[in-house]
Amino acid sequence: MSMVDGLNRYIKLSHDRSIRFWPGDIDKVFGIPYGKLDIHSLEYQQTESSVQFFRSVLGMPDKGNQVMKCVEMVIMKDLNESTASNLEIDCFKMALMIFSMGHILTPSTKHDQAIIDYWSAIANTD
């Protein structure tokens, strides 16, 4: 990540080589949909109830942002699409998004902690 210039959107490979990237490349590389969803709109304001919802459904601790181990455990559970409930599938989708964001797009300098500002935008897994 030290070679990434986020403001100018390029990865510096050497003193004379760099690769430009665009917001749509996130979808191409990671399969995370790119679109016009504004997570700062009033519809997606972070509330304490939405945070508590994620914590309870995904088995996270009540306090703190130490959530990465919890979502990793949800992702690693055996899940069969034909026998899994809709809640289990939705939990997997939410956990995968939190895991991806926490490790790739919004990494934290502290181990096992994650930024949770976007959680209300992924409450609807569709």
C-alpha positions as CSV (number, residue, x, y, z in Angstrom):
1,M,0.0,0.0,0.0
2,S,3.0,2.3,0.4
3,M,3.3,2.4,-3.4
4,V,-0.3,3.5,-3.9
5,D,-1.1,7.2,-4.5
6,G,-4.8,7.3,-3.8
7,L,-5.3,11.0,-4.6
8,N,-3.8,10.7,-8.1
9,R,-5.0,7.1,-8.5
10,Y,-1.8,5.3,-9.5
11,I,0.5,2.6,-8.2
12,K,4.2,3.5,-8.4
13,L,6.1,0.5,-9.6
14,S,9.5,2.2,-9.9
15,H,10.8,5.7,-10.3
16,D,9.7,5.8,-14.0
17,R,6.8,3.3,-14.1
18,S,3.4,3.6,-12.7
19,I,-0.1,2.1,-13.3
20,R,-3.1,4.3,-13.3
21,F,-6.4,3.0,-11.8
22,W,-10.0,4.2,-11.8
23,P,-12.9,3.7,-9.4
24,G,-14.5,1.1,-11.8
25,D,-11.3,-1.0,-11.5
26,I,-12.4,-2.1,-8.0
27,D,-15.2,-4.0,-9.7
28,K,-13.0,-5.5,-12.3
29,V,-10.3,-6.7,-9.9
30,F,-12.2,-7.6,-6.7
31,G,-15.7,-8.1,-8.0
32,I,-17.1,-5.5,-5.7
33,P,-19.9,-3.7,-7.5
34,Y,-19.1,-0.1,-8.5
35,G,-22.0,2.3,-8.9
36,K,-23.7,5.4,-7.9
37,L,-24.7,4.4,-4.4
38,D,-23.9,7.3,-2.0
39,I,-23.4,5.9,1.4
40,H,-23.4,9.4,2.9
41,S,-27.1,9.9,2.0
42,L,-29.7,10.2,4.8
43,E,-31.0,6.7,3.8
44,Y,-27.7,5.1,4.9
45,Q,-26.8,7.1,8.0
46,Q,-25.1,5.0,10.6
47,T,-27.2,4.4,13.6
48,E,-26.6,2.6,16.8
49,S,-29.4,0.2,15.9
50,S,-27.7,-0.8,12.6
51,V,-24.4,-1.3,14.4
52,Q,-26.1,-3.5,17.0
53,F,-27.8,-5.4,14.2
54,F,-24.5,-6.3,12.6
55,R,-22.9,-7.2,15.9
56,S,-25.7,-9.5,17.0
57,V,-26.2,-11.2,13.6
58,L,-22.5,-11.8,12.9
59,G,-21.6,-12.7,16.5
60,M,-19.4,-9.7,17.2
61,P,-18.4,-8.2,20.6
62,D,-20.8,-5.5,21.9
63,K,-18.0,-2.8,22.1
64,G,-15.0,-1.8,20.1
65,N,-14.1,-2.3,16.4
66,Q,-12.3,-5.6,16.8
67,V,-14.5,-7.4,14.3
68,M,-12.2,-8.9,11.7
69,K,-11.9,-12.3,13.4
70,C,-15.6,-12.5,13.9
71,V,-16.4,-11.9,10.2
72,E,-13.6,-14.3,9.2
73,M,-15.3,-17.0,11.3
74,V,-18.6,-16.4,9.5
75,I,-16.9,-16.6,6.1
76,M,-15.1,-19.8,7.0
77,K,-18.3,-21.7,8.1
78,D,-19.4,-24.5,5.9
79,L,-22.3,-23.1,3.8
80,N,-24.4,-25.1,1.4
81,E,-26.6,-22.9,-0.9
82,S,-29.3,-25.6,-1.1
83,T,-29.7,-26.0,2.6
84,A,-28.6,-22.6,4.0
85,S,-31.3,-20.2,5.2
86,N,-31.6,-16.8,3.7
87,L,-30.3,-15.3,7.0
88,E,-27.1,-17.5,6.8
89,I,-26.6,-16.4,3.1
90,D,-27.1,-12.7,4.0
91,C,-24.7,-13.0,6.9
92,F,-22.1,-14.5,4.6
93,K,-22.6,-11.6,2.1
94,M,-22.3,-9.0,4.9
95,A,-19.3,-10.7,6.5
96,L,-17.5,-11.0,3.1
97,M,-18.1,-7.3,2.4
98,I,-16.8,-6.3,5.8
99,F,-13.8,-8.6,5.5
100,S,-13.0,-7.2,2.0
101,M,-13.4,-3.6,3.0
102,G,-11.4,-4.1,6.2
103,H,-8.5,-5.8,4.5
104,I,-8.4,-4.2,1.1
105,L,-10.3,-0.9,0.8
106,T,-10.3,0.6,4.3
107,P,-7.4,-1.1,6.1
108,S,-6.7,-0.1,9.7
109,T,-3.3,0.3,11.3
110,K,-4.5,-1.7,14.3
111,H,-4.8,-5.4,14.2
112,D,-8.3,-6.9,13.9
113,Q,-10.0,-3.5,13.9
114,A,-12.1,-2.1,11.1
115,I,-13.8,1.1,10.1
116,I,-17.6,0.7,10.3
117,D,-18.8,3.9,8.7
118,Y,-20.2,2.0,5.6
119,W,-22.1,-0.8,7.5
120,S,-25.5,0.8,7.1
121,A,-25.1,0.7,3.3
122,I,-24.6,-3.1,3.3
123,A,-27.6,-3.9,5.6
124,N,-29.6,-4.7,2.4
125,T,-27.6,-7.4,0.8
126,D,-29.4,-7.1,-2.5
